[in-house]
């Protein structure tokens, strides 16, 4: 089966769930006091989605 959109990849869907969970986890507790750390963790999670998208785009050209 050929995948035409990166949004259809299971790994991208799971990365999206990861981002949602990371944002939820960093919204409360100790992360509320450490905005810089929370931002770094959120950025790392979001970069997973971005890297999957970039890799898909490179392979589909």
PyMOL Python script that loads the backbone (N, CA, C, O; Angstrom):
from pymol import cmd

cmd.read_pdbstr("""\
ATOM      1  N   UNK A   1       0.834  -1.186   0.000  1.00  0.00           N
ATOM      2  CA  UNK A   1       0.000   0.000   0.000  1.00  0.00           C
ATOM      3  C   UNK A   1       0.876   1.246   0.000  1.00  0.00           C
ATOM      4  O   UNK A   1       1.770   1.379   0.836  1.00  0.00           O
ATOM      5  N   UNK A   2       0.627   2.144  -0.921  1.00  0.00           N
ATOM      6  CA  UNK A   2       1.382   3.396  -1.003  1.00  0.00           C
ATOM      7  C   UNK A   2       0.676   4.465  -0.170  1.00  0.00           C
ATOM      8  O   UNK A   2      -0.533   4.669  -0.280  1.00  0.00           O
ATOM      9  N   UNK A   3       1.442   5.123   0.642  1.00  0.00           N
ATOM     10  CA  UNK A   3       0.918   6.208   1.469  1.00  0.00           C
ATOM     11  C   UNK A   3       1.173   7.513   0.731  1.00  0.00           C
ATOM     12  O   UNK A   3       2.308   7.807   0.355  1.00  0.00           O
ATOM     13  N   UNK A   4       0.135   8.283   0.526  1.00  0.00           N
ATOM     14  CA  UNK A   4       0.262   9.530  -0.231  1.00  0.00           C
ATOM     15  C   UNK A   4       0.418  10.767   0.649  1.00  0.00           C
ATOM     16  O   UNK A   4       0.868  11.814   0.184  1.00  0.00           O
ATOM     17  N   UNK A   5       0.045  10.641   1.923  1.00  0.00           N
ATOM     18  CA  UNK A   5       0.138  11.778   2.840  1.00  0.00           C
ATOM     19  C   UNK A   5       0.808  11.329   4.134  1.00  0.00           C
ATOM     20  O   UNK A   5       0.557  10.229   4.628  1.00  0.00           O
ATOM     21  N   UNK A   6       1.658  12.190   4.671  1.00  0.00           N
ATOM     22  CA  UNK A   6       2.343  11.821   5.916  1.00  0.00           C
ATOM     23  C   UNK A   6       1.348  11.669   7.058  1.00  0.00           C
ATOM     24  O   UNK A   6       1.616  10.941   8.014  1.00  0.00           O
ATOM     25  N   UNK A   7       0.202  12.345   6.976  1.00  0.00           N
ATOM     26  CA  UNK A   7      -0.808  12.245   8.015  1.00  0.00           C
ATOM     27  C   UNK A   7      -1.399  10.838   8.116  1.00  0.00           C
ATOM     28  O   UNK A   7      -2.018  10.491   9.122  1.00  0.00           O
ATOM     29  N   UNK A   8      -1.208  10.038   7.080  1.00  0.00           N
ATOM     30  CA  UNK A   8      -1.720   8.671   7.087  1.00  0.00           C
ATOM     31  C   UNK A   8      -0.748   7.676   7.719  1.00  0.00           C
ATOM     32  O   UNK A   8      -1.116   6.524   7.951  1.00  0.00           O
ATOM     33  N   UNK A   9       0.468   8.093   7.998  1.00  0.00           N
ATOM     34  CA  UNK A   9       1.461   7.214   8.616  1.00  0.00           C
ATOM     35  C   UNK A   9       1.116   6.968  10.083  1.00  0.00           C
ATOM     36  O   UNK A   9       0.809   7.906  10.818  1.00  0.00           O
ATOM     37  N   UNK A  10       1.167   5.717  10.503  1.00  0.00           N
ATOM     38  CA  UNK A  10       0.887   5.383  11.900  1.00  0.00           C
ATOM     39  C   UNK A  10       1.880   6.051  12.849  1.00  0.00           C
ATOM     40  O   UNK A  10       1.503   6.499  13.932  1.00  0.00           O
ATOM     41  N   UNK A  11       3.140   6.115  12.444  1.00  0.00           N
ATOM     42  CA  UNK A  11       4.155   6.728  13.315  1.00  0.00           C
ATOM     43  C   UNK A  11       3.873   8.216  13.518  1.00  0.00           C
ATOM     44  O   UNK A  11       4.127   8.746  14.600  1.00  0.00           O
ATOM     45  N   UNK A  12       3.356   8.895  12.499  1.00  0.00           N
ATOM     46  CA  UNK A  12       3.020  10.322  12.635  1.00  0.00           C
ATOM     47  C   UNK A  12       1.817  10.488  13.557  1.00  0.00           C
ATOM     48  O   UNK A  12       1.774  11.416  14.365  1.00  0.00           O
ATOM     49  N   UNK A  13       0.844   9.594  13.437  1.00  0.00           N
ATOM     50  CA  UNK A  13      -0.337   9.642  14.310  1.00  0.00           C
ATOM     51  C   UNK A  13       0.061   9.428  15.768  1.00  0.00           C
ATOM     52  O   UNK A  13      -0.450  10.098  16.665  1.00  0.00           O
ATOM     53  N   UNK A  14       0.976   8.488  15.994  1.00  0.00           N
ATOM     54  CA  UNK A  14       1.438   8.230  17.358  1.00  0.00           C
ATOM     55  C   UNK A  14       2.257   9.395  17.901  1.00  0.00           C
ATOM     56  O   UNK A  14       2.183   9.710  19.089  1.00  0.00           O
ATOM     57  N   UNK A  15       3.034  10.032  17.037  1.00  0.00           N
ATOM     58  CA  UNK A  15       3.804  11.205  17.453  1.00  0.00           C
ATOM     59  C   UNK A  15       2.864  12.337  17.843  1.00  0.00           C
ATOM     60  O   UNK A  15       3.146  13.095  18.771  1.00  0.00           O
ATOM     61  N   UNK A  16       1.761  12.448  17.140  1.00  0.00           N
ATOM     62  CA  UNK A  16       0.774  13.476  17.464  1.00  0.00           C
ATOM     63  C   UNK A  16       0.170  13.228  18.845  1.00  0.00           C
ATOM     64  O   UNK A  16      -0.041  14.170  19.610  1.00  0.00           O
ATOM     65  N   UNK A  17      -0.109  11.963  19.165  1.00  0.00           N
ATOM     66  CA  UNK A  17      -0.617  11.603  20.491  1.00  0.00           C
ATOM     67  C   UNK A  17       0.441  11.931  21.545  1.00  0.00           C
ATOM     68  O   UNK A  17       0.117  12.454  22.611  1.00  0.00           O
ATOM     69  N   UNK A  18       1.706  11.624  21.247  1.00  0.00           N
ATOM     70  CA  UNK A  18       2.802  11.939  22.167  1.00  0.00           C
ATOM     71  C   UNK A  18       2.847  13.435  22.465  1.00  0.00           C
ATOM     72  O   UNK A  18       2.976  13.834  23.622  1.00  0.00           O
ATOM     73  N   UNK A  19       2.741  14.257  21.433  1.00  0.00           N
ATOM     74  CA  UNK A  19       2.781  15.713  21.626  1.00  0.00           C
ATOM     75  C   UNK A  19       1.647  16.149  22.544  1.00  0.00           C
ATOM     76  O   UNK A  19       1.851  16.947  23.459  1.00  0.00           O
ATOM     77  N   UNK A  20       0.468  15.630  22.301  1.00  0.00           N
ATOM     78  CA  UNK A  20      -0.683  15.986  23.138  1.00  0.00           C
ATOM     79  C   UNK A  20      -0.434  15.619  24.599  1.00  0.00           C
ATOM     80  O   UNK A  20      -0.725  16.404  25.502  1.00  0.00           O
ATOM     81  N   UNK A  21       0.109  14.417  24.825  1.00  0.00           N
ATOM     82  CA  UNK A  21       0.372  13.953  26.192  1.00  0.00           C
ATOM     83  C   UNK A  21       1.474  14.767  26.853  1.00  0.00           C
ATOM     84  O   UNK A  21       1.391  15.076  28.042  1.00  0.00           O
ATOM     85  N   UNK A  22       2.500  15.115  26.094  1.00  0.00           N
ATOM     86  CA  UNK A  22       3.593  15.926  26.652  1.00  0.00           C
ATOM     87  C   UNK A  22       3.072  17.295  27.061  1.00  0.00           C
ATOM     88  O   UNK A  22       3.398  17.787  28.142  1.00  0.00           O
ATOM     89  N   UNK A  23       2.261  17.916  26.200  1.00  0.00           N
ATOM     90  CA  UNK A  23       1.696  19.222  26.553  1.00  0.00           C
ATOM     91  C   UNK A  23       0.824  19.126  27.797  1.00  0.00           C
ATOM     92  O   UNK A  23       0.868  20.016  28.647  1.00  0.00           O
ATOM     93  N   UNK A  24       0.038  18.070  27.918  1.00  0.00           N
ATOM     94  CA  UNK A  24      -0.779  17.882  29.115  1.00  0.00           C
ATOM     95  C   UNK A  24       0.094  17.714  30.355  1.00  0.00           C
ATOM     96  O   UNK A  24      -0.191  18.299  31.400  1.00  0.00           O
ATOM     97  N   UNK A  25       1.155  16.918  30.243  1.00  0.00           N
ATOM     98  CA  UNK A  25       2.026  16.634  31.385  1.00  0.00           C
ATOM     99  C   UNK A  25       2.824  17.855  31.825  1.00  0.00           C
ATOM    100  O   UNK A  25       3.114  18.018  33.010  1.00  0.00           O
ATOM    101  N   UNK A  26       3.177  18.709  30.875  1.00  0.00           N
ATOM    102  CA  UNK A  26       4.015  19.869  31.215  1.00  0.00           C
ATOM    103  C   UNK A  26       3.183  21.089  31.593  1.00  0.00           C
ATOM    104  O   UNK A  26       3.738  22.151  31.877  1.00  0.00           O
ATOM    105  N   UNK A  27       1.888  20.951  31.601  1.00  0.00           N
ATOM    106  CA  UNK A  27       1.010  22.057  31.968  1.00  0.00           C
ATOM    107  C   UNK A  27       0.907  22.227  33.476  1.00  0.00           C
ATOM    108  O   UNK A  27       0.611  23.323  33.953  1.00  0.00           O
ATOM    109  N   UNK A  28       1.145  21.166  34.233  1.00  0.00           N
ATOM    110  CA  UNK A  28       0.923  21.184  35.675  1.00  0.00           C
ATOM    111  C   UNK A  28       2.192  20.883  36.458  1.00  0.00           C
ATOM    112  O   UNK A  28       3.247  20.601  35.891  1.00  0.00           O
ATOM    113  N   UNK A  29       2.060  20.949  37.749  1.00  0.00           N
ATOM    114  CA  UNK A  29       3.127  20.552  38.657  1.00  0.00           C
ATOM    115  C   UNK A  29       4.377  21.403  38.556  1.00  0.00           C
ATOM    116  O   UNK A  29       4.308  22.617  38.365  1.00  0.00           O
ATOM    117  N   UNK A  30       5.504  20.759  38.684  1.00  0.00           N
ATOM    118  CA  UNK A  30       6.798  21.447  38.692  1.00  0.00           C
ATOM    119  C   UNK A  30       7.063  22.167  37.374  1.00  0.00           C
ATOM    120  O   UNK A  30       7.789  23.161  37.345  1.00  0.00           O
ATOM    121  N   UNK A  31       6.485  21.676  36.296  1.00  0.00           N
ATOM    122  CA  UNK A  31       6.710  22.304  34.998  1.00  0.00           C
ATOM    123  C   UNK A  31       6.121  23.712  34.937  1.00  0.00           C
ATOM    124  O   UNK A  31       6.592  24.542  34.160  1.00  0.00           O
ATOM    125  N   UNK A  32       5.103  23.991  35.740  1.00  0.00           N
ATOM    126  CA  UNK A  32       4.525  25.332  35.771  1.00  0.00           C
ATOM    127  C   UNK A  32       5.567  26.361  36.206  1.00  0.00           C
ATOM    128  O   UNK A  32       5.534  27.514  35.776  1.00  0.00           O
ATOM    129  N   UNK A  33       6.473  25.935  37.047  1.00  0.00           N
ATOM    130  CA  UNK A  33       7.493  26.856  37.561  1.00  0.00           C
ATOM    131  C   UNK A  33       8.721  26.928  36.658  1.00  0.00           C
ATOM    132  O   UNK A  33       9.493  27.884  36.740  1.00  0.00           O
ATOM    133  N   UNK A  34       8.905  25.948  35.818  1.00  0.00           N
ATOM    134  CA  UNK A  34      10.093  25.932  34.965  1.00  0.00           C
ATOM    135  C   UNK A  34       9.681  25.979  33.495  1.00  0.00           C
ATOM    136  O   UNK A  34       9.666  24.962  32.802  1.00  0.00           O
ATOM    137  N   UNK A  35       9.346  27.187  33.039  1.00  0.00           N
ATOM    138  CA  UNK A  35       8.851  27.372  31.680  1.00  0.00           C
ATOM    139  C   UNK A  35       9.876  26.948  30.634  1.00  0.00           C
ATOM    140  O   UNK A  35       9.526  26.406  29.586  1.00  0.00           O
ATOM    141  N   UNK A  36      11.125  27.199  30.930  1.00  0.00           N
ATOM    142  CA  UNK A  36      12.176  26.863  29.960  1.00  0.00           C
ATOM    143  C   UNK A  36      12.265  25.351  29.729  1.00  0.00           C
ATOM    144  O   UNK A  36      12.334  24.893  28.589  1.00  0.00           O
ATOM    145  N   UNK A  37      12.264  24.589  30.811  1.00  0.00           N
ATOM    146  CA  UNK A  37      12.312  23.137  30.697  1.00  0.00           C
ATOM    147  C   UNK A  37      11.068  22.609  29.992  1.00  0.00           C
ATOM    148  O   UNK A  37      11.161  21.754  29.112  1.00  0.00           O
ATOM    149  N   UNK A  38       9.914  23.116  30.379  1.00  0.00           N
ATOM    150  CA  UNK A  38       8.667  22.687  29.738  1.00  0.00           C
ATOM    151  C   UNK A  38       8.716  22.976  28.242  1.00  0.00           C
ATOM    152  O   UNK A  38       8.312  22.137  27.436  1.00  0.00           O
ATOM    153  N   UNK A  39       9.202  24.138  27.869  1.00  0.00           N
ATOM    154  CA  UNK A  39       9.310  24.499  26.458  1.00  0.00           C
ATOM    155  C   UNK A  39      10.253  23.588  25.696  1.00  0.00           C
ATOM    156  O   UNK A  39       9.976  23.214  24.556  1.00  0.00           O
ATOM    157  N   UNK A  40      11.360  23.232  26.316  1.00  0.00           N
ATOM    158  CA  UNK A  40      12.322  22.340  25.668  1.00  0.00           C
ATOM    159  C   UNK A  40      11.722  20.953  25.437  1.00  0.00           C
ATOM    160  O   UNK A  40      11.911  20.356  24.378  1.00  0.00           O
ATOM    161  N   UNK A  41      11.011  20.456  26.420  1.00  0.00           N
ATOM    162  CA  UNK A  41      10.392  19.134  26.297  1.00  0.00           C
ATOM    163  C   UNK A  41       9.290  19.163  25.244  1.00  0.00           C
ATOM    164  O   UNK A  41       9.158  18.233  24.449  1.00  0.00           O
ATOM    165  N   UNK A  42       8.506  20.228  25.242  1.00  0.00           N
ATOM    166  CA  UNK A  42       7.454  20.369  24.233  1.00  0.00           C
ATOM    167  C   UNK A  42       8.048  20.461  22.835  1.00  0.00           C
ATOM    168  O   UNK A  42       7.533  19.845  21.902  1.00  0.00           O
ATOM    169  N   UNK A  43       9.119  21.216  22.681  1.00  0.00           N
ATOM    170  CA  UNK A  43       9.775  21.344  21.376  1.00  0.00           C
ATOM    171  C   UNK A  43      10.343  20.013  20.899  1.00  0.00           C
ATOM    172  O   UNK A  43      10.267  19.688  19.715  1.00  0.00           O
ATOM    173  N   UNK A  44      10.908  19.250  21.821  1.00  0.00           N
ATOM    174  CA  UNK A  44      11.458  17.939  21.452  1.00  0.00           C
ATOM    175  C   UNK A  44      10.360  17.009  20.953  1.00  0.00           C
ATOM    176  O   UNK A  44      10.546  16.293  19.969  1.00  0.00           O
ATOM    177  N   UNK A  45       9.233  17.019  21.620  1.00  0.00           N
ATOM    178  CA  UNK A  45       8.121  16.168  21.189  1.00  0.00           C
ATOM    179  C   UNK A  45       7.597  16.605  19.822  1.00  0.00           C
ATOM    180  O   UNK A  45       7.332  15.769  18.959  1.00  0.00           O
ATOM    181  N   UNK A  46       7.450  17.907  19.630  1.00  0.00           N
ATOM    182  CA  UNK A  46       6.956  18.424  18.351  1.00  0.00           C
ATOM    183  C   UNK A  46       7.938  18.132  17.218  1.00  0.00           C
ATOM    184  O   UNK A  46       7.526  17.945  16.073  1.00  0.00           O
ATOM    185  N   UNK A  47       9.214  18.093  17.526  1.00  0.00           N
ATOM    186  CA  UNK A  47      10.198  17.841  16.475  1.00  0.00           C
ATOM    187  C   UNK A  47      10.098  16.416  15.939  1.00  0.00           C
ATOM    188  O   UNK A  47      10.501  16.155  14.806  1.00  0.00           O
ATOM    189  N   UNK A  48       9.567  15.496  16.736  1.00  0.00           N
ATOM    190  CA  UNK A  48       9.353  14.133  16.247  1.00  0.00           C
ATOM    191  C   UNK A  48       8.396  14.179  15.059  1.00  0.00           C
ATOM    192  O   UNK A  48       8.657  13.579  14.016  1.00  0.00           O
ATOM    193  N   UNK A  49       7.287  14.897  15.228  1.00  0.00           N
ATOM    194  CA  UNK A  49       6.325  15.033  14.126  1.00  0.00           C
ATOM    195  C   UNK A  49       6.969  15.716  12.926  1.00  0.00           C
ATOM    196  O   UNK A  49       6.774  15.290  11.787  1.00  0.00           O
ATOM    197  N   UNK A  50       7.721  16.757  13.173  1.00  0.00           N
ATOM    198  CA  UNK A  50       8.361  17.498  12.085  1.00  0.00           C
ATOM    199  C   UNK A  50       9.368  16.625  11.336  1.00  0.00           C
ATOM    200  O   UNK A  50       9.451  16.689  10.110  1.00  0.00           O
ATOM    201  N   UNK A  51      10.125  15.818  12.060  1.00  0.00           N
ATOM    202  CA  UNK A  51      11.117  14.953  11.417  1.00  0.00           C
ATOM    203  C   UNK A  51      10.462  13.863  10.565  1.00  0.00           C
ATOM    204  O   UNK A  51      10.963  13.524   9.493  1.00  0.00           O
ATOM    205  N   UNK A  52       9.354  13.323  11.041  1.00  0.00           N
ATOM    206  CA  UNK A  52       8.628  12.330  10.247  1.00  0.00           C
ATOM    207  C   UNK A  52       8.123  12.977   8.967  1.00  0.00           C
ATOM    208  O   UNK A  52       8.241  12.401   7.885  1.00  0.00           O
ATOM    209  N   UNK A  53       7.561  14.170   9.088  1.00  0.00           N
ATOM    210  CA  UNK A  53       7.059  14.898   7.918  1.00  0.00           C
ATOM    211  C   UNK A  53       8.171  15.189   6.936  1.00  0.00           C
ATOM    212  O   UNK A  53       8.008  14.994   5.732  1.00  0.00           O
ATOM    213  N   UNK A  54       9.290  15.651   7.434  1.00  0.00           N
ATOM    214  CA  UNK A  54      10.440  15.974   6.563  1.00  0.00           C
ATOM    215  C   UNK A  54      10.940  14.732   5.852  1.00  0.00           C
ATOM    216  O   UNK A  54      11.199  14.770   4.650  1.00  0.00           O
ATOM    217  N   UNK A  55      11.081  13.632   6.575  1.00  0.00           N
ATOM    218  CA  UNK A  55      11.547  12.406   5.962  1.00  0.00           C
ATOM    219  C   UNK A  55      10.579  11.887   4.916  1.00  0.00           C
ATOM    220  O   UNK A  55      10.999  11.397   3.867  1.00  0.00           O
ATOM    221  N   UNK A  56       9.312  11.988   5.186  1.00  0.00           N
ATOM    222  CA  UNK A  56       8.309  11.553   4.208  1.00  0.00           C
ATOM    223  C   UNK A  56       8.390  12.406   2.948  1.00  0.00           C
ATOM    224  O   UNK A  56       8.332  11.879   1.837  1.00  0.00           O
ATOM    225  N   UNK A  57       8.522  13.697   3.111  1.00  0.00           N
ATOM    226  CA  UNK A  57       8.581  14.613   1.985  1.00  0.00           C
ATOM    227  C   UNK A  57       9.815  14.325   1.121  1.00  0.00           C
ATOM    228  O   UNK A  57       9.724  14.347  -0.107  1.00  0.00           O
ATOM    229  N   UNK A  58      10.944  14.061   1.736  1.00  0.00           N
ATOM    230  CA  UNK A  58      12.172  13.759   0.997  1.00  0.00           C
ATOM    231  C   UNK A  58      12.045  12.476   0.188  1.00  0.00           C
ATOM    232  O   UNK A  58      12.517  12.402  -0.946  1.00  0.00           O
ATOM    233  N   UNK A  59      11.406  11.465   0.773  1.00  0.00           N
ATOM    234  CA  UNK A  59      11.281  10.175   0.088  1.00  0.00           C
ATOM    235  C   UNK A  59      10.224  10.185  -0.998  1.00  0.00           C
ATOM    236  O   UNK A  59      10.269   9.364  -1.914  1.00  0.00           O
ATOM    237  N   UNK A  60       9.271  11.107  -0.908  1.00  0.00           N
ATOM    238  CA  UNK A  60       8.170  11.103  -1.873  1.00  0.00           C
ATOM    239  C   UNK A  60       8.438  12.001  -3.082  1.00  0.00           C
ATOM    240  O   UNK A  60       7.610  12.081  -3.990  1.00  0.00           O
ATOM    241  N   UNK A  61       9.580  12.670  -3.097  1.00  0.00           N
ATOM    242  CA  UNK A  61       9.902  13.546  -4.227  1.00  0.00           C
ATOM    243  C   UNK A  61      10.475  12.765  -5.385  1.00  0.00           C
ATOM    244  O   UNK A  61      10.802  13.346  -6.420  1.00  0.00           O
TER     245      UNK A  61
END
""", "prot")
cmd.dss("prot")
cmd.show_as("cartoon", "prot")
cmd.util.cbc("prot")
cmd.orient("prot")
